[in-house]
Amino acid sequence: MITTTYHTFFSYACACACLSLSLSLHGNSFNYSRLIPNFLKGTEPTITSTPYKVPPTSSVEITSLKGNITLIGWDKEELLLETTKQGSIEEQENTSSTVTPAQPSCCSESDEEENLPRTSIETNAIDDSKPYARVDYKLSLPTNMTVVATTNEKGMITATGLTGALTLSSAQEITLTTKHCTSLNAHANNGTISVTLDELLPESSLMIETLYGSIELTLPSNANADISAHTQRGTITTEHVITLTPPSMKLNKQTWQNLMREIKGTVGTGGTPILIDVERGNITLKEKKNL
């Protein structure tokens, strides 16, 4: 069926090309692409770039149905959103990107983080029953903003230079490289997670989990943390020295296998809580040498 459709379309395209050539030889200008149905046509990506002012202390929530999210921390008190929409004409027309700017808050500074004024960015399908376009977001934002980023179908999350509270949920991979962060909650459905921190704050916390994929966490050599790591099918390796919490156990083959899949203990003198969980994949705790 697929082969027949391809041959039919190929023959149709060739016929259109021959007709265009014939008309051109006779001095007529004719665009044969008009004969090709719209749903078979590709189209150039639609790219927009828009700045948004944000309150000094605020948060941003960005959600993509299908596409990557790139987050870049900078020292400006504004957002710069670059949107790239890719797909057929019909798919692009059936896809909208909605931005709801944050409004200054009248709440007191003692309120919880969820009460911060929030800028909302999301992709929507106008008609859920029809195909929609891929939308990639590149967002530059103040380094200390609270961030909630989600890719629902296909897409990776890449973040650099963010130091606030981060909640990253991806259908595929997650990569975070930064000096430090107030907190991190990272979840991937089907992809690896790579986190590199130059500093580990005593008051911060890290929770990193993926269903199918490996996790690589790189911490400075002087890090102090309480760590709990578990993989159902995989192994755990560390470059940091970990003082294990001594459990009661029998020394046998099963015990050694369990130690390769689950550890609890302290890095350095202990402190920052770190929870790592993998369904199928390896866990690697790497050491970032201090310069």
DRENRO-10500 format. One line per field, with one value per residue (C-alpha): residue number from 1; residue in three letters; x, y negated, z negated. Coordinates in steps of 0.1 Angstrom, whole numbers, plus 5000, padded with zeros to 4 digits. Example, Ala and Ser with C-alpha at 12.3 -4.5 7.8 and 13.67 -1.06 7.14 Angstrom:
<pts>
i = (1, 2)
aa = (ALA, SER)
c1 = (5123, 5137)
c2 = (5045, 5011)
c3 = (4922, 4929)
</pts>
This chain:
<pts>
i = (1, 2, 3, 4, 5, 6, 7, 8, 9, 10, 11, 12, 13, 14, 15, 16, 17, 18, 19, 20, 21, 22, 23, 24, 25, 26, 27, 28, 29, 30, 31, 32, 33, 34, 35, 36, 37, 38, 39, 40, 41, 42, 43, 44, 45, 46, 47, 48, 49, 50, 51, 52, 53, 54, 55, 56, 57, 58, 59, 60, 61, 62, 63, 64, 65, 66, 67, 68, 69, 70, 71, 72, 73, 74, 75, 76, 77, 78, 79, 80, 81, 82, 83, 84, 85, 86, 87, 88, 89, 90, 91, 92, 93, 94, 95, 96, 97, 98, 99, 100, 101, 102, 103, 104, 105, 106, 107, 108, 109, 110, 111, 112, 113, 114, 115, 116, 117, 118, 119, 120, 121, 122, 123, 124, 125, 126, 127, 128, 129, 130, 131, 132, 133, 134, 135, 136, 137, 138, 139, 140, 141, 142, 143, 144, 145, 146, 147, 148, 149, 150, 151, 152, 153, 154, 155, 156, 157, 158, 159, 160, 161, 162, 163, 164, 165, 166, 167, 168, 169, 170, 171, 172, 173, 174, 175, 176, 177, 178, 179, 180, 181, 182, 183, 184, 185, 186, 187, 188, 189, 190, 191, 192, 193, 194, 195, 196, 197, 198, 199, 200, 201, 202, 203, 204, 205, 206, 207, 208, 209, 210, 211, 212, 213, 214, 215, 216, 217, 218, 219, 220, 221, 222, 223, 224, 225, 226, 227, 228, 229, 230, 231, 232, 233, 234, 235, 236, 237, 238, 239, 240, 241, 242, 243, 244, 245, 246, 247, 248, 249, 250, 251, 252, 253, 254, 255, 256, 257, 258, 259, 260, 261, 262, 263, 264, 265, 266, 267, 268, 269, 270, 271, 272, 273, 274, 275, 276, 277, 278, 279, 280, 281, 282, 283, 284, 285, 286, 287, 288, 289, 290, 291)
aa = (MET, ILE, THR, THR, THR, TYR, HIS, THR, PHE, PHE, SER, TYR, ALA, CYS, ALA, CYS, ALA, CYS, LEU, SER, LEU, SER, LEU, SER, LEU, HIS, GLY, ASN, SER, PHE, ASN, TYR, SER, ARG, LEU, ILE, PRO, ASN, PHE, LEU, LYS, GLY, THR, GLU, PRO, THR, ILE, THR, SER, THR, PRO, TYR, LYS, VAL, PRO, PRO, THR, SER, SER, VAL, GLU, ILE, THR, SER, LEU, LYS, GLY, ASN, ILE, THR, LEU, ILE, GLY, TRP, ASP, LYS, GLU, GLU, LEU, LEU, LEU, GLU, THR, THR, LYS, GLN, GLY, SER, ILE, GLU, GLU, GLN, GLU, ASN, THR, SER, SER, THR, VAL, THR, PRO, ALA, GLN, PRO, SER, CYS, CYS, SER, GLU, SER, ASP, GLU, GLU, GLU, ASN, LEU, PRO, ARG, THR, SER, ILE, GLU, THR, ASN, ALA, ILE, ASP, ASP, SER, LYS, PRO, TYR, ALA, ARG, VAL, ASP, TYR, LYS, LEU, SER, LEU, PRO, THR, ASN, MET, THR, VAL, VAL, ALA, THR, THR, ASN, GLU, LYS, GLY, MET, ILE, THR, ALA, THR, GLY, LEU, THR, GLY, ALA, LEU, THR, LEU, SER, SER, ALA, GLN, GLU, ILE, THR, LEU, THR, THR, LYS, HIS, CYS, THR, SER, LEU, ASN, ALA, HIS, ALA, ASN, ASN, GLY, THR, ILE, SER, VAL, THR, LEU, ASP, GLU, LEU, LEU, PRO, GLU, SER, SER, LEU, MET, ILE, GLU, THR, LEU, TYR, GLY, SER, ILE, GLU, LEU, THR, LEU, PRO, SER, ASN, ALA, ASN, ALA, ASP, ILE, SER, ALA, HIS, THR, GLN, ARG, GLY, THR, ILE, THR, THR, GLU, HIS, VAL, ILE, THR, LEU, THR, PRO, PRO, SER, MET, LYS, LEU, ASN, LYS, GLN, THR, TRP, GLN, ASN, LEU, MET, ARG, GLU, ILE, LYS, GLY, THR, VAL, GLY, THR, GLY, GLY, THR, PRO, ILE, LEU, ILE, ASP, VAL, GLU, ARG, GLY, ASN, ILE, THR, LEU, LYS, GLU, LYS, LYS, ASN, LEU)
c1 = (5000, 5028, 5048, 5018, 5011, 5048, 5049, 5016, 5028, 5062, 5045, 5022, 5051, 5070, 5040, 5037, 5074, 5070, 5040, 5059, 5089, 5066, 5049, 5082, 5095, 5065, 5071, 5045, 5053, 5036, 5042, 5035, 5038, 5002, 4991, 5005, 4980, 4988, 4990, 5020, 5038, 5066, 5071, 5098, 5099, 5081, 5105, 5094, 5114, 5096, 5108, 5086, 5091, 5089, 5086, 5119, 5108, 5087, 5084, 5079, 5061, 5068, 5051, 5057, 5034, 5061, 5095, 5126, 5130, 5162, 5166, 5195, 5200, 5211, 5214, 5185, 5151, 5132, 5124, 5133, 5113, 5123, 5097, 5104, 5073, 5079, 5054, 5031, 5009, 4979, 5000, 5012, 4978, 4965, 4991, 4992, 5017, 5001, 5020, 5004, 5027, 5032, 5015, 5032, 5022, 5005, 5014, 5040, 5075, 5067, 5043, 5053, 5070, 5038, 5023, 5050, 5037, 5040, 5046, 5029, 5041, 5024, 5017, 4982, 4965, 4935, 4918, 4930, 4918, 4942, 4980, 4999, 5033, 5065, 5073, 5108, 5113, 5145, 5140, 5165, 5155, 5168, 5192, 5173, 5138, 5117, 5112, 5087, 5095, 5076, 5079, 5049, 5054, 5088, 5114, 5145, 5152, 5185, 5192, 5223, 5231, 5199, 5202, 5166, 5141, 5139, 5112, 5121, 5099, 5108, 5096, 5132, 5166, 5174, 5207, 5215, 5247, 5249, 5268, 5242, 5204, 5180, 5164, 5161, 5133, 5141, 5121, 5125, 5103, 5126, 5160, 5192, 5196, 5229, 5234, 5266, 5269, 5299, 5286, 5263, 5244, 5237, 5200, 5193, 5179, 5181, 5156, 5165, 5146, 5141, 5122, 5144, 5178, 5209, 5216, 5250, 5254, 5286, 5294, 5324, 5351, 5342, 5305, 5287, 5255, 5233, 5227, 5202, 5205, 5186, 5184, 5161, 5181, 5216, 5247, 5259, 5294, 5309, 5341, 5333, 5341, 5308, 5305, 5277, 5250, 5258, 5229, 5226, 5232, 5246, 5276, 5266, 5262, 5229, 5242, 5270, 5245, 5223, 5252, 5257, 5221, 5213, 5233, 5226, 5253, 5271, 5295, 5320, 5304, 5268, 5242, 5223, 5197, 5201, 5176, 5183, 5161, 5162, 5140, 5163, 5197, 5230, 5238, 5271, 5283, 5312, 5336, 5342, 5377, 5381, 5404)
c2 = (5000, 4976, 4985, 4980, 4946, 4936, 4947, 4929, 4897, 4900, 4905, 4875, 4853, 4863, 4855, 4821, 4815, 4825, 4802, 4773, 4779, 4781, 4749, 4732, 4742, 4726, 4693, 4699, 4695, 4722, 4732, 4769, 4771, 4757, 4791, 4808, 4811, 4790, 4819, 4833, 4800, 4791, 4756, 4734, 4731, 4702, 4684, 4656, 4638, 4617, 4600, 4599, 4579, 4598, 4588, 4589, 4621, 4643, 4677, 4692, 4723, 4735, 4765, 4780, 4807, 4817, 4801, 4791, 4766, 4747, 4725, 4700, 4679, 4643, 4611, 4592, 4587, 4599, 4630, 4634, 4662, 4676, 4699, 4722, 4739, 4767, 4788, 4787, 4757, 4775, 4786, 4751, 4736, 4761, 4752, 4721, 4709, 4689, 4666, 4652, 4626, 4624, 4596, 4579, 4596, 4579, 4608, 4606, 4619, 4647, 4664, 4698, 4701, 4713, 4679, 4661, 4642, 4666, 4662, 4691, 4704, 4733, 4751, 4760, 4779, 4760, 4792, 4822, 4846, 4832, 4833, 4804, 4789, 4793, 4762, 4756, 4730, 4711, 4690, 4666, 4657, 4642, 4667, 4669, 4675, 4704, 4726, 4754, 4769, 4798, 4816, 4839, 4860, 4856, 4833, 4827, 4801, 4783, 4757, 4736, 4710, 4713, 4710, 4709, 4737, 4760, 4786, 4803, 4830, 4844, 4871, 4876, 4862, 4836, 4817, 4792, 4773, 4745, 4730, 4742, 4743, 4737, 4771, 4796, 4820, 4837, 4865, 4882, 4908, 4922, 4906, 4899, 4871, 4853, 4827, 4807, 4784, 4762, 4758, 4778, 4755, 4769, 4757, 4771, 4805, 4828, 4854, 4870, 4899, 4916, 4946, 4958, 4942, 4935, 4906, 4888, 4864, 4844, 4826, 4806, 4825, 4806, 4816, 4825, 4845, 4873, 4895, 4923, 4940, 4969, 4986, 5016, 5028, 5013, 5005, 4976, 4963, 4933, 4912, 4896, 4914, 4924, 4935, 4960, 4962, 4997, 5020, 5054, 5081, 5115, 5114, 5134, 5131, 5114, 5088, 5078, 5075, 5053, 5030, 5023, 5013, 4994, 4972, 4949, 4928, 4895, 4876, 4856, 4847, 4851, 4823, 4817, 4844, 4862, 4888, 4907, 4934, 4953, 4981, 4993, 4977, 4969, 4942, 4924, 4900, 4880, 4857, 4822, 4811, 4777, 4754)
c3 = (5000, 4991, 5022, 5044, 5029, 5033, 5070, 5076, 5061, 5079, 5113, 5105, 5096, 5128, 5149, 5133, 5140, 5176, 5180, 5165, 5189, 5219, 5210, 5203, 5238, 5253, 5235, 5207, 5171, 5149, 5113, 5113, 5075, 5075, 5087, 5056, 5027, 4997, 4973, 4994, 4994, 4969, 4958, 4943, 4905, 4890, 4865, 4842, 4814, 4787, 4755, 4724, 4692, 4660, 4623, 4603, 4584, 4606, 4623, 4657, 4669, 4704, 4720, 4754, 4770, 4795, 4797, 4777, 4750, 4745, 4714, 4711, 4680, 4684, 4663, 4678, 4661, 4691, 4711, 4748, 4764, 4798, 4813, 4842, 4857, 4882, 4902, 4932, 4938, 4923, 4892, 4886, 4890, 4864, 4839, 4816, 4791, 4762, 4739, 4707, 4692, 4654, 4635, 4605, 4573, 4544, 4521, 4493, 4496, 4471, 4496, 4511, 4544, 4561, 4554, 4574, 4605, 4633, 4671, 4689, 4723, 4740, 4773, 4782, 4809, 4822, 4833, 4813, 4839, 4866, 4868, 4852, 4859, 4840, 4819, 4805, 4778, 4769, 4738, 4723, 4688, 4655, 4639, 4606, 4619, 4607, 4638, 4647, 4681, 4697, 4731, 4735, 4767, 4784, 4772, 4751, 4724, 4723, 4696, 4688, 4662, 4641, 4603, 4591, 4583, 4613, 4623, 4656, 4670, 4704, 4728, 4738, 4726, 4700, 4698, 4671, 4667, 4641, 4612, 4586, 4582, 4553, 4560, 4589, 4597, 4630, 4646, 4680, 4695, 4721, 4722, 4703, 4677, 4673, 4645, 4639, 4609, 4600, 4564, 4542, 4518, 4483, 4485, 4519, 4528, 4559, 4571, 4604, 4620, 4654, 4665, 4695, 4697, 4676, 4651, 4649, 4620, 4618, 4585, 4573, 4554, 4522, 4523, 4491, 4496, 4483, 4513, 4520, 4554, 4569, 4603, 4610, 4640, 4642, 4621, 4600, 4602, 4584, 4586, 4553, 4521, 4504, 4468, 4469, 4443, 4428, 4432, 4416, 4443, 4451, 4474, 4504, 4542, 4539, 4514, 4538, 4567, 4546, 4537, 4574, 4578, 4546, 4522, 4493, 4477, 4475, 4498, 4478, 4444, 4457, 4461, 4493, 4499, 4533, 4545, 4578, 4592, 4625, 4638, 4666, 4669, 4651, 4625, 4626, 4599, 4614, 4597, 4611, 4602, 4586, 4606)
</pts>
